[in-house]
Amino acid sequence: MPLFTAWLRFFGIGLALLSLAGCSSLMKEGRDTWPPVAAQQSLVRVTVTSQSYISHRPWQQRRPVTQTAIGVIVDDGKVLVNGLLVADHRYIELETLDTQRKQPARVTVVDYEANLALVEPVDRTFLAGRKPLALAEEASLGDQLTVWQVKPNGDVVPSDGQLTSVELGVFIQDNFFLTYRLNSALQYRFSNQTLPVVKDQALAGLVLRQNAAGQTIEVIATSVIDHFLKEARDGEYHGFPTAGFHYGPMLDPQLRRYIGLPDQTSGIYVQKVIKGGPADRAGLKAGDVITRMGDFPISNTGQFDHPRYGKTSIAHLMRTLSFVGDNMALQVYRNHQAREIGVVLDHRRPDEYLVPPYSLDQKPEYLIVGGLVMQELTVSYLREYGSEWTANAPIHLLYYQQNQDYLNGDGRDKIVILSDVVPTSYTIGYENLSNLVVVSVNGRKIGKLNDVRTALASPVDGFHKIEVQQHPKMLYIDATELPQIHQLIQQRYGIPIPSLTP
């Protein structure tokens, strides 16, 4: 073969390879922006400016923070996003992906436990003509799900992942819901806090979190979103239900023999019934063994046979597959006999906890008494100790948070603490005090912050006597000096002084 002919053939092959590479690049770019029309019509960019309070200095706010997310248009012209995105929000704005039109928005429903929220444009016509994204059927193990990211220019970037497991995941403190786990990783190059996950062009979930090192993505499961949307549809949102008891496994053979539970019977051991909760009202007792919930037998580890996922925690059965007001039929083994108990499920609001699990969208309540700062203990306060707050926060305060359902017989609605001291000439000797549990004021037991106001109306011999659980046990403030002290604090530090009048 002549050299010139061989060179032409080689050059032709090279051009062909370059052409194929170019086609591959175009195909990849096309995939990056797929599907441009359908997705852009069902998604909007959501920009939220929020500003939270500093729990350790409850009169002070942090600097504003602005975050962006990709919201999903659902029924009734509302947009679905992660709930924590709108926490302590000051301004919300929607932006269409294709036309970049913008519109202020407001929150219509938010559930911080399930980390879901609905927002709507102030002008309801803003989303007219847009296509709501239908909710998919529940995914199955092995399914391919797609995460939709969005470029700054509005192009949709899909990332595929296989569903490898379905399990309970942690949402917010002590709240567990079903999650999908995908074997994929996201490039957070677009800094969007909420990302939709789709299956066959329908909404399958929202990204909850990702583990870049482990190449996994956790997704809020379809059933959780379905429950949220159904509950929000009638305009009266009740939240996710609870039964109001703590349980443990029935694997200990000694415990089984002590109770007299037959070998062939499985169930869970009721460790604690929360006072005043649904189970307490229904007559469930600590020491009972629950062997069946509704139509499902319960295993010794607290699982039921889900028709799609197999062995699944009963938390999913009670909290997601049931609704507030449902009567959950329990088969209970007590005193060597089986009996039926009907528990009417209810939602447990954060203010019904001894130590509320979160305190959002509201200014923290506090009192200043002669420079002593008092407030009610919350998990938000404990979280100020950083990401390792469960190890770094004061242990005596963690005790109340971790054991609160076992401390409901002491007559306290909340734990009132002396959180800090504003230094003045009147608080010399007290300036280093913090995180003390307030027991009484002027001899009156303190069960909530407002009790302090009531107690301050009756000083003892001209002094306010404040008893705390820790050293120095008793603090004294001259009642006649409170106006001067408070005026000094306002002038020197600019700290607002809440009214001490009941």
Steps between C-alpha positions, in 0.01 A plus 500: 500500500644835396597719791271783389195264483578355842529850643158596353337190650656571840391864479146391403478265800623783723231733366241231558618453861490876555150509354384220733657676795315817403172308474566344839562843646180633346307199631642558847413868483151408381470261793612778735208718395243220467201542524509877441131578451317262734732556796523877465120525495472303828784655698577847638801648671423597860717761673459540876655760728483392863621639830497295818545594864797409717354285777776586747430871441129484418468874431759480222464376142761346273597656172251433219568194284377451141452151354368372170305184427317330217133472588246267341165635382221282641122525506319828577786715371725431798872420504650215705839550669690372803353641821825617657559722198227739619587491872519853647443644152476873437444498124418233240518544124405268213663510156397313188784305338423579137392868515672609824183676617498563875228526763494529882360195677368395841492176700163326509593180688824390664585181689846512652477142628463363146715782351234599247331829415262651247541858378284696258550821300337811638343542156326165444500553122881493493510122441201492263569271205780317681477123524479347851718194545293194587601279790656170398410159634724380779836391368631144531847372572711507185304784337688775320417842646617832361603808696433825318757772556466837329771718354497877564367548144202274571617185320414176678785259578384144578704261717390135508532267794378154593279450805700264721313515832185633665534575871419744776711816496545781750321819393503734802577419862337167597282488187543209262333450162550273201784587263631366171874448468654540155847385400596826337666831580404857421715783380386788719638748253168686485451538879131404496368390839190319370526261207217291353535129430287353221396163366347477151443878489313498834613624842649218707658705782719788610869473585544492878879478518795350319818323603760595242762269650265201501349587160145483639198731493217486754159596363172579679282206394193539279266377775615777737437768237165342415392514866609864527315609184181314593503652850560850361234477229194592708659813646509364856839342558531258795853366456628144527346291779656327799367236738685630807707213634858369502578137432782248495560162332380169645818304443602444863395143595497592871258787436279277287483239776433768762207632299385150408497575129447178297796395286304532177383855581703799383463866588656807659532592867340829608765678708325832560158648430517878464270664750196656336584361155281284272620167643453624857144612423429158345621310807828357372741431788874460544576126502244417230613306194354619168470202269295651218425846352197520275531219247870439561670261744801665667842336516715484813710786360207733427444437129204413279483346153463789255340376177775663291807525724469199728617546861440867586494689831162550666589871517410515129172320566399737781634830370475490119246234403259633764350846555410713800163378629539142375411229751794261510386158628770343720505140614667502841626217723453588870479276807515185286203615294454657158278807473410769248574870553402775256743794492376818332819642346583865555775748416742606772577869459848627594358707787365178656854377573677576824795606283359604159689332211510821295408865534469666158318793342461677831697729726632315808328601820723611785499708819769713657473529877758742636750380236414130532389365161234226521342293224352158435733221391462386137700282263571820304680629811702178531590509130690824560778275631581392145466191284611284794249657736388162639851467645595865557186649655477503884426146611233600752305674222545207262353279773167683476497483120589132478272381781211745472230239446606330822488826701138597443390449859676793666237761410715702263383595153846626399852524642577863586869584507710794605689506171731799551570813704527851357799651687428816701605634839184338639597147390851484645558142610240364261666596169637150425177313564331323207289194416347469848161333535254728680307316773301778666465878521391655830398157621274428200584192290587580139347279229516742207642844428177685571508362857802725557290807425233389744757427772672838459178671613569374854856583613618368837608773745570735210716247311443256218628158609588280201570135580704304245588134485875551478751709697451759650146366564349840594531843338371830636394812308382818673148549366515878537808520276350320198396822317852649531667174395276459196548862394877455527489181287296671230728805490831312515423192288188593304330180614117511501353424842178297478218589736503322836129555551295174489 
